Amino acid sequence: MIKYVVILLFVIIILIILTLLRHPVPARDKLGTCSNVSQNIIFKCPSGHAYRLVFGVPKKEGKFKVSFVGTVTIYQKGVKIHRLVFDPNELKEGNWLNKEGLDAYILNSIPGSFSALDSYIKKNEEYEVEIDFREMPPDGTSLWLCYLSLHSVL
């Protein structure tokens, strides 16, 4: 009997250690291209947290001046769950898409909504994103979901 208790405790300790060795790793999924004034994109939310919607704009020589304006609305099962309005003053530049050769403009870094997507989207759930541009972005612009995913160091 003691032998089984010792084995069980050993397994529990190993599981705790493996759980503690998991750490967040930045991840990104391309949701779609931004080629129309109005378009809808359906995606399944990956496992993770700290979700951010990001526009990826092809890198250009010199400094690019953001000029596109519009809204992004997120639906689940046809019900609107969140809406973000964006313009050049509200998009935060980042380096999250450098590996893809894109400049990143973080959409939901608008004051008061930085962690909003974690409140609205959950892993393994399906969502629809509706993008409406009043001023179009440059050709080749795409919409990305950037987030932190847990990975084991082993």
MDTraj code that builds the backbone (N, CA, C; nanometers):
import mdtraj as md
import numpy as np

residues = "MET ILE LYS TYR VAL VAL ILE LEU LEU PHE VAL ILE ILE ILE LEU ILE ILE LEU THR LEU LEU ARG HIS PRO VAL PRO ALA ARG ASP LYS LEU GLY THR CYS SER ASN VAL SER GLN ASN ILE ILE PHE LYS CYS PRO SER GLY HIS ALA TYR ARG LEU VAL PHE GLY VAL PRO LYS LYS GLU GLY LYS PHE LYS VAL SER PHE VAL GLY THR VAL THR ILE TYR GLN LYS GLY VAL LYS ILE HIS ARG LEU VAL PHE ASP PRO ASN GLU LEU LYS GLU GLY ASN TRP LEU ASN LYS GLU GLY LEU ASP ALA TYR ILE LEU ASN SER ILE PRO GLY SER PHE SER ALA LEU ASP SER TYR ILE LYS LYS ASN GLU GLU TYR GLU VAL GLU ILE ASP PHE ARG GLU MET PRO PRO ASP GLY THR SER LEU TRP LEU CYS TYR LEU SER LEU HIS SER VAL LEU".split()
xyz = np.array([
    [0.0817, -0.1200, 0.0000],
    [0.0000, 0.0000, 0.0000],
    [0.0862, 0.1266, 0.0000],
    [0.1902, 0.1281, 0.0808],
    [0.2789, 0.2443, 0.0886],
    [0.3479, 0.2650, -0.0457],
    [0.3797, 0.1548, -0.1117],
    [0.4438, 0.1634, -0.2433],
    [0.3565, 0.2427, -0.3410],
    [0.2262, 0.2191, -0.3426],
    [0.1352, 0.2892, -0.4337],
    [0.1210, 0.4370, -0.3965],
    [0.1218, 0.4669, -0.2678],
    [0.1136, 0.6057, -0.2224],
    [0.2388, 0.6823, -0.2653],
    [0.3540, 0.6198, -0.2518],
    [0.4799, 0.6824, -0.2925],
    [0.4802, 0.7071, -0.4432],
    [0.4353, 0.6101, -0.5205],
    [0.4285, 0.6255, -0.6660],
    [0.3316, 0.7379, -0.7019],
    [0.2172, 0.7431, -0.6386],
    [0.1188, 0.8480, -0.6637],
    [0.1754, 0.9855, -0.6292],
    [0.2425, 0.9983, -0.5160],
    [0.3042, 1.1251, -0.4784],
    [0.4126, 1.1659, -0.5785],
    [0.4909, 1.0691, -0.6238],
    [0.5943, 1.0965, -0.7233],
    [0.5327, 1.1495, -0.8521],
    [0.4264, 1.0870, -0.8987],
    [0.3578, 1.1304, -1.0210],
    [0.3015, 1.2720, -1.0027],
    [0.2420, 1.2989, -0.8872],
    [0.1862, 1.4316, -0.8605],
    [0.2969, 1.5376, -0.8605],
    [0.4090, 1.5068, -0.7986],
    [0.5214, 1.6019, -0.7956],
    [0.5735, 1.6276, -0.9361],
    [0.5867, 1.5248, -1.0170],
    [0.6325, 1.5405, -1.1559],
    [0.5341, 1.6286, -1.2340],
    [0.4047, 1.6049, -1.2180],
    [0.3043, 1.6862, -1.2879],
    [0.3108, 1.8324, -1.2451],
    [0.3315, 1.8563, -1.1181],
    [0.3441, 1.9950, -1.0699],
    [0.4679, 2.0610, -1.1310],
    [0.5791, 1.9912, -1.1330],
    [0.7023, 2.0458, -1.1912],
    [0.6824, 2.0756, -1.3394],
    [0.6214, 1.9849, -1.4136],
    [0.5977, 2.0072, -1.5568],
    [0.5061, 2.1266, -1.5802],
    [0.4071, 2.1444, -1.4957],
    [0.3175, 2.2586, -1.5072],
    [0.3926, 2.3887, -1.4823],
    [0.4802, 2.3899, -1.3844],
    [0.5568, 2.5102, -1.3530],
    [0.6588, 2.5450, -1.4609],
    [0.6994, 2.4468, -1.5398],
    [0.7973, 2.4707, -1.6458],
    [0.7354, 2.5266, -1.7734],
    [0.6040, 2.5370, -1.7763],
    [0.5379, 2.5954, -1.8937],
    [0.5507, 2.7462, -1.8861],
    [0.5773, 2.8091, -1.9989],
    [0.5919, 2.9540, -2.0020],
    [0.5247, 3.0110, -2.1268],
    [0.4830, 3.1374, -2.1199],
    [0.4150, 3.1980, -2.2347],
    [0.5122, 3.2281, -2.3487],
    [0.4678, 3.1990, -2.4691],
    [0.5459, 3.2241, -2.5903],
    [0.4574, 3.3035, -2.6862],
    [0.5096, 3.4128, -2.7423],
    [0.4290, 3.4889, -2.8385],
    [0.3920, 3.4021, -2.9595],
    [0.2670, 3.4127, -3.0012],
    [0.2184, 3.3386, -3.1176],
    [0.1323, 3.4324, -3.2024],
    [0.1100, 3.3968, -3.3269],
    [0.0288, 3.4800, -3.4159],
    [-0.0346, 3.3931, -3.5227],
    [-0.1579, 3.4277, -3.5561],
    [-0.2313, 3.3593, -3.6622],
    [-0.2842, 3.4636, -3.7584],
    [-0.2599, 3.4429, -3.8861],
    [-0.3150, 3.5329, -3.9869],
    [-0.4623, 3.4989, -4.0045],
    [-0.5478, 3.5986, -3.9849],
    [-0.6914, 3.5762, -3.9993],
    [-0.7374, 3.5983, -4.1429],
    [-0.6757, 3.6916, -4.2133],
    [-0.7138, 3.7168, -4.3519],
    [-0.6533, 3.8450, -4.4044],
    [-0.6717, 3.8674, -4.5346],
    [-0.6216, 3.9895, -4.5971],
    [-0.7288, 4.0975, -4.5924],
    [-0.6848, 4.2205, -4.5974],
    [-0.7752, 4.3364, -4.5919],
    [-0.7811, 4.3989, -4.7307],
    [-0.8551, 4.3360, -4.8197],
    [-0.8563, 4.3792, -4.9592],
    [-0.9863, 4.4465, -5.0016],
    [-1.0871, 4.4471, -4.9147],
    [-1.2161, 4.5073, -4.9487],
    [-1.2562, 4.6108, -4.8444],
    [-1.3407, 4.7022, -4.8844],
    [-1.3893, 4.8051, -4.7927],
    [-1.4629, 4.7417, -4.6757],
    [-1.5355, 4.6344, -4.7025],
    [-1.6073, 4.5621, -4.5978],
    [-1.5881, 4.4127, -4.6213],
    [-1.5523, 4.3406, -4.5162],
    [-1.5345, 4.1966, -4.5304],
    [-1.5508, 4.1279, -4.3959],
    [-1.5819, 3.9997, -4.4029],
    [-1.5999, 3.9175, -4.2840],
    [-1.4995, 3.8031, -4.2855],
    [-1.4449, 3.7734, -4.1676],
    [-1.3470, 3.6667, -4.1521],
    [-1.3924, 3.5789, -4.0352],
    [-1.3971, 3.4484, -4.0576],
    [-1.4348, 3.3550, -3.9512],
    [-1.3080, 3.2863, -3.9020],
    [-1.2938, 3.2755, -3.7688],
    [-1.1781, 3.2069, -3.7127],
    [-1.2152, 3.1346, -3.5843],
    [-1.1355, 3.0331, -3.5524],
    [-1.1493, 2.9615, -3.4259],
    [-1.0370, 3.0106, -3.3349],
    [-1.0737, 3.0532, -3.2161],
    [-0.9768, 3.1105, -3.1230],
    [-0.8808, 3.0024, -3.0727],
    [-0.7507, 3.0260, -3.0864],
    [-0.6532, 2.9284, -3.0385],
    [-0.6404, 2.9336, -2.8859],
    [-0.5745, 2.8339, -2.8312],
    [-0.5489, 2.8304, -2.6881],
    [-0.4426, 2.9341, -2.6544],
    [-0.4703, 3.0188, -2.5577],
    [-0.3753, 3.1217, -2.5179],
    [-0.4421, 3.2281, -2.4342],
    [-0.3778, 3.3440, -2.4264],
    [-0.4335, 3.4590, -2.3567],
    [-0.3637, 3.5858, -2.4076],
    [-0.4056, 3.7003, -2.3575],
    [-0.3531, 3.8310, -2.4008],
    [-0.3740, 3.8500, -2.5519],
    [-0.4953, 3.8214, -2.5987],
    [-0.5281, 3.8310, -2.7406],
    [-0.5294, 3.9770, -2.7860],
    [-0.4698, 4.0018, -2.9033],
    [-0.4682, 4.1344, -2.9641],
    [-0.4936, 4.1205, -3.1135],
    [-0.5771, 4.2064, -3.1674],
    [-0.5934, 4.2134, -3.3123],
    [-0.4885, 4.3103, -3.3655],
    [-0.4230, 4.2689, -3.4739],
    [-0.3109, 4.3459, -3.5271],
    [-0.3228, 4.3532, -3.6785],
    [-0.3062, 4.4727, -3.7330],
    [-0.2966, 4.4877, -3.8778],
    [-0.1507, 4.4714, -3.9169],
    [-0.1252, 4.3851, -4.0150],
    [0.0085, 4.3687, -4.0709],
    [0.0158, 4.4433, -4.2027],
    [0.1065, 4.5398, -4.2101],
    [0.1225, 4.6231, -4.3296],
    [0.2593, 4.5934, -4.3894],
    [0.2664, 4.5666, -4.5215],
    [0.3965, 4.5385, -4.5835],
    [0.4956, 4.6514, -4.5558],
    [0.6190, 4.6108, -4.5226],
    [0.7236, 4.7093, -4.4921],
    [0.7574, 4.7896, -4.6178],
    [0.7803, 4.9185, -4.5967],
    [0.8185, 5.0086, -4.7069],
    [0.9476, 5.0787, -4.6668],
    [1.0155, 5.1349, -4.7672],
    [1.1336, 5.2165, -4.7390],
    [1.0886, 5.3414, -4.6648],
    [1.1633, 5.3785, -4.5640],
    [1.1276, 5.4978, -4.4872],
    [1.0152, 5.4693, -4.3899],
    [0.9664, 5.5726, -4.3299],
    [0.8613, 5.5609, -4.2278],
    [0.7243, 5.5694, -4.2939],
    [0.6391, 5.4709, -4.2655],
    [0.5033, 5.4662, -4.3190],
    [0.4108, 5.5450, -4.2274],
    [0.3263, 5.6278, -4.2872],
    [0.2282, 5.7028, -4.2092],
    [0.0945, 5.6309, -4.2187],
    [0.0476, 5.5824, -4.1035],
    [-0.0807, 5.5118, -4.0979],
    [-0.1914, 5.6106, -4.1313],
    [-0.2790, 5.5702, -4.2232],
    [-0.3874, 5.6613, -4.2602],
    [-0.5224, 5.5907, -4.2704],
    [-0.5282, 5.4611, -4.2446],
    [-0.6555, 5.3924, -4.2609],
    [-0.7427, 5.4062, -4.1364],
    [-0.8733, 5.4062, -4.1607],
    [-0.9734, 5.4327, -4.0572],
    [-1.0877, 5.3340, -4.0740],
    [-1.1486, 5.2911, -3.9631],
    [-1.2642, 5.2030, -3.9745],
    [-1.3053, 5.1414, -3.8424],
    [-1.3769, 5.0291, -3.8546],
    [-1.4230, 4.9565, -3.7362],
    [-1.3997, 4.8066, -3.7548],
    [-1.3819, 4.7396, -3.6430],
    [-1.3770, 4.5935, -3.6395],
    [-1.4826, 4.5507, -3.5388],
    [-1.5743, 4.4645, -3.5828],
    [-1.6789, 4.4139, -3.4950],
    [-1.6632, 4.2633, -3.4846],
    [-1.6696, 4.2127, -3.3629],
    [-1.6547, 4.0689, -3.3396],
    [-1.7914, 4.0120, -3.3025],
    [-1.8281, 3.9045, -3.3721],
    [-1.9556, 3.8358, -3.3479],
    [-1.9295, 3.6924, -3.3046],
    [-2.0196, 3.6420, -3.2229],
    [-2.0207, 3.4989, -3.1915],
    [-2.1639, 3.4502, -3.2080],
    [-2.1799, 3.3528, -3.2956],
    [-2.3123, 3.2973, -3.3261],
    [-2.4113, 3.4072, -3.3643],
    [-2.3636, 3.5034, -3.4432],
    [-2.4492, 3.6100, -3.4941],
    [-2.4765, 3.7246, -3.3980],
    [-2.4220, 3.7173, -3.2766],
    [-2.4450, 3.8212, -3.1762],
    [-2.3185, 3.9063, -3.1625],
    [-2.3331, 4.0377, -3.1731],
    [-2.2193, 4.1278, -3.1589],
    [-2.1698, 4.1221, -3.0153],
    [-2.0392, 4.0941, -2.9981],
    [-1.9835, 4.0875, -2.8629],
    [-1.8824, 4.1977, -2.8348],
    [-1.8256, 4.2581, -2.9392],
    [-1.7289, 4.3664, -2.9171],
    [-1.7094, 4.4452, -3.0463],
    [-1.6862, 4.5745, -3.0302],
    [-1.6623, 4.6611, -3.1466],
    [-1.5465, 4.7541, -3.1153],
    [-1.4538, 4.7647, -3.2093],
    [-1.3387, 4.8524, -3.1964],
    [-1.3378, 4.9506, -3.3120],
    [-1.3244, 5.0773, -3.2798],
    [-1.3112, 5.1819, -3.3811],
    [-1.1640, 5.2186, -3.3859],
    [-1.1088, 5.2324, -3.5058],
    [-0.9669, 5.2656, -3.5148],
    [-0.9430, 5.3788, -3.6142],
    [-0.8406, 5.4546, -3.5846],
    [-0.7894, 5.5568, -3.6758],
    [-0.6398, 5.5692, -3.6468],
    [-0.5673, 5.6481, -3.7253],
    [-0.4215, 5.6543, -3.7088],
    [-0.3755, 5.6924, -3.5681],
    [-0.4524, 5.7714, -3.4963],
    [-0.4123, 5.8139, -3.3623],
    [-0.4276, 5.7039, -3.2580],
    [-0.5035, 5.5993, -3.2897],
    [-0.5335, 5.4945, -3.1916],
    [-0.4602, 5.3635, -3.2165],
    [-0.3971, 5.3495, -3.3316],
    [-0.3226, 5.2278, -3.3617],
    [-0.1812, 5.2406, -3.3060],
    [-0.1383, 5.1391, -3.2305],
    [-0.0049, 5.1413, -3.1718],
    [0.0886, 5.0563, -3.2563],
    [0.2020, 5.1125, -3.2935],
    [0.2981, 5.0389, -3.3743],
    [0.3722, 4.9372, -3.2880],
    [0.3998, 4.8211, -3.3454],
    [0.4725, 4.7164, -3.2743],
    [0.5617, 4.6385, -3.3690],
    [0.6379, 4.5447, -3.3154],
    [0.7287, 4.4630, -3.3977],
    [0.6838, 4.3170, -3.4036],
    [0.5606, 4.2926, -3.3698],
    [0.5115, 4.1562, -3.3551],
    [0.5097, 4.0759, -3.4844],
    [0.5131, 4.1414, -3.6001],
    [0.5044, 4.0695, -3.7279],
    [0.6305, 4.0866, -3.8120],
    [0.7416, 4.1217, -3.7482],
    [0.8671, 4.1402, -3.8215],
    [0.9083, 4.0164, -3.8988],
    [0.8891, 3.8976, -3.8404],
    [0.9296, 3.7723, -3.9068],
    [0.8532, 3.7500, -4.0368],
    [0.7352, 3.8105, -4.0465],
    [0.6543, 3.7971, -4.1675],
    [0.6831, 3.9103, -4.2667],
    [0.7761, 3.9992, -4.2327],
    [0.8090, 4.1119, -4.3201],
    [0.7023, 4.2210, -4.3172],
    [0.6321, 4.2318, -4.2043],
    [0.5228, 4.3282, -4.1923],
    [0.5454, 4.4223, -4.0744],
    [0.4995, 4.5451, -4.0904],
    [0.4888, 4.6354, -3.9765],
    [0.3579, 4.6030, -3.9067],
    [0.3604, 4.6014, -3.7746],
    [0.2415, 4.5660, -3.6966],
    [0.1786, 4.6916, -3.6375],
    [0.0460, 4.7004, -3.6489],
    [-0.0298, 4.8090, -3.5877],
    [-0.1369, 4.7451, -3.5001],
    [-0.1170, 4.7577, -3.3698],
    [-0.2004, 4.6892, -3.2713],
    [-0.3325, 4.7622, -3.2590],
    [-0.4391, 4.6906, -3.2867],
    [-0.5720, 4.7509, -3.2914],
    [-0.6307, 4.7736, -3.1539],
    [-0.6296, 4.6740, -3.0689],
    [-0.6976, 4.6907, -2.9415],
    [-0.6041, 4.7333, -2.8300],
    [-0.5162, 4.8275, -2.8624],
    [-0.4358, 4.8906, -2.7584],
    [-0.4954, 5.0268, -2.7252],
    [-0.6161, 5.0496, -2.7753],
    [-0.6868, 5.1739, -2.7501],
    [-0.7144, 5.1833, -2.6001],
    [-0.6941, 5.2997, -2.5382],
    [-0.7173, 5.3111, -2.3936],
    [-0.8540, 5.2561, -2.3534],
    [-0.8522, 5.1761, -2.2494],
    [-0.9764, 5.1175, -2.1997],
    [-1.0108, 4.9846, -2.2638],
    [-0.9366, 4.9430, -2.3672],
    [-0.9707, 4.8163, -2.4316],
    [-0.8499, 4.7248, -2.4469],
    [-0.7373, 4.7556, -2.3802],
    [-0.6151, 4.6777, -2.4022],
    [-0.6338, 4.5298, -2.3736],
    [-0.7076, 4.4957, -2.2700],
    [-0.7285, 4.3538, -2.2415],
    [-0.8700, 4.3097, -2.2759],
    [-0.9399, 4.3910, -2.3524],
    [-1.0805, 4.3640, -2.3810],
    [-1.1026, 4.2302, -2.4500],
    [-1.0159, 4.1918, -2.5413],
    [-1.0415, 4.0683, -2.6148],
    [-1.0368, 3.9454, -2.5241],
    [-0.9562, 3.9469, -2.4205],
    [-0.9546, 3.8334, -2.3278],
    [-1.0897, 3.8186, -2.2578],
    [-1.1609, 3.9278, -2.2452],
    [-1.2934, 3.9228, -2.1823],
    [-1.4002, 3.8708, -2.2779],
    [-1.3726, 3.8752, -2.4079],
    [-1.4751, 3.8418, -2.5059],
    [-1.4508, 3.7134, -2.5830],
    [-1.3253, 3.6811, -2.6094],
    [-1.3011, 3.5601, -2.6878],
    [-1.2350, 3.4532, -2.6007],
    [-1.2735, 3.3293, -2.6267],
    [-1.2259, 3.2149, -2.5484],
    [-1.1731, 3.1071, -2.6434],
    [-1.0758, 3.0315, -2.5955],
    [-1.0147, 2.9281, -2.6798],
    [-1.1182, 2.8276, -2.7286],
    [-1.0932, 2.7779, -2.8495],
    [-1.1736, 2.6758, -2.9164],
    [-1.3146, 2.7216, -2.9540],
    [-1.3434, 2.8498, -2.9375],
    [-1.4734, 2.9037, -2.9795],
    [-1.4572, 2.9673, -3.1175],
    [-1.5640, 2.9653, -3.1967],
    [-1.5606, 3.0242, -3.3310],
    [-1.6179, 3.1653, -3.3275],
    [-1.5521, 3.2559, -3.4010],
    [-1.5923, 3.3962, -3.4062],
    [-1.5915, 3.4454, -3.5496],
    [-1.6662, 3.5531, -3.5707],
    [-1.6665, 3.6205, -3.6996],
    [-1.6219, 3.7640, -3.6762],
    [-1.5241, 3.8078, -3.7543],
    [-1.4745, 3.9444, -3.7467],
    [-1.5218, 4.0179, -3.8714],
    [-1.5890, 4.1288, -3.8505],
    [-1.6346, 4.2136, -3.9610],
    [-1.5484, 4.3393, -3.9618],
    [-1.4812, 4.3630, -4.0737],
    [-1.3951, 4.4802, -4.0879],
    [-1.4610, 4.5753, -4.1868],
    [-1.4759, 4.6996, -4.1455],
    [-1.5291, 4.8045, -4.2329],
    [-1.4300, 4.9200, -4.2351],
    [-1.3771, 4.9493, -4.3531],
    [-1.2820, 5.0595, -4.3680],
    [-1.3524, 5.1819, -4.4246],
    [-1.3301, 5.2975, -4.3631],
    [-1.3722, 5.4244, -4.4219],
    [-1.2610, 5.4763, -4.5112],
    [-1.1361, 5.4454, -4.4733],
    [-1.0187, 5.4723, -4.5566],
    [-0.9384, 5.3437, -4.5616],
    [-0.9120, 5.2967, -4.6826],
    [-0.8469, 5.1663, -4.7016],
    [-0.6997, 5.1681, -4.6599],
    [-0.6514, 5.0539, -4.6100],
    [-0.5085, 5.0402, -4.5802],
    [-0.4311, 5.0134, -4.7094],
    [-0.2985, 5.0142, -4.7023],
    [-0.2177, 4.9830, -4.8207],
    [-0.2439, 4.8411, -4.8711],
    [-0.2194, 4.8194, -4.9999],
    [-0.2315, 4.6846, -5.0571],
    [-0.1429, 4.5881, -4.9799],
    [-0.1930, 4.4678, -4.9607],
    [-0.1165, 4.3647, -4.8912],
    [-0.1352, 4.3649, -4.7402],
    [-0.2195, 4.4544, -4.6881],
    [-0.2449, 4.4585, -4.5442],
    [-0.3277, 4.3365, -4.5036],
    [-0.2993, 4.2843, -4.3864],
    [-0.3704, 4.1666, -4.3363],
    [-0.4059, 4.1862, -4.1891],
    [-0.5030, 4.1062, -4.1427],
    [-0.5439, 4.1096, -4.0032],
    [-0.4915, 3.9845, -3.9335],
    [-0.4305, 4.0030, -3.8164],
    [-0.3696, 3.8948, -3.7408],
    [-0.4252, 3.8908, -3.5997],
    [-0.4250, 3.7731, -3.5406],
    [-0.4533, 3.7567, -3.3993],
    [-0.3208, 3.7206, -3.3332],
    [-0.2714, 3.8100, -3.2469],
    [-0.1476, 3.7850, -3.1725],
    [-0.1857, 3.7548, -3.0281],
    [-0.1123, 3.6632, -2.9665],
    [-0.1475, 3.6192, -2.8313],
    [-0.0291, 3.5483, -2.7677],
    [-0.0441, 3.5139, -2.6424],
    [0.0570, 3.4348, -2.5727],
    [0.0045, 3.2927, -2.5580],
    [0.0875, 3.1971, -2.5961],
    [0.0535, 3.0557, -2.5889],
    [0.1481, 2.9902, -2.4889],
    [0.0977, 2.8990, -2.4096],
    [0.1826, 2.8304, -2.3127],
    [0.2532, 2.7129, -2.3781],
    [0.3855, 2.7069, -2.3607],
    [0.4650, 2.5965, -2.4124],
    [0.5564, 2.5455, -2.3027],
    [0.5852, 2.4198, -2.3073],
    [0.6754, 2.3593, -2.2094],
    [0.8194, 2.3841, -2.2502],
    [0.9059, 2.4042, -2.1525],
    [1.0471, 2.4229, -2.1825],
    [1.1166, 2.2894, -2.2099],
    [1.0469, 2.1814, -2.1882],
    [1.1077, 2.0487, -2.2122],
    [1.0844, 2.0028, -2.3540],
])
top = md.Topology()
chain = top.add_chain()
for i, resn in enumerate(residues, 1):
    res = top.add_residue(resn, chain, resSeq=i)
    for name in ("N", "CA", "C"):
        top.add_atom(name, md.element.get_by_symbol(name[0]), res)
traj = md.Trajectory(xyz[None], top)
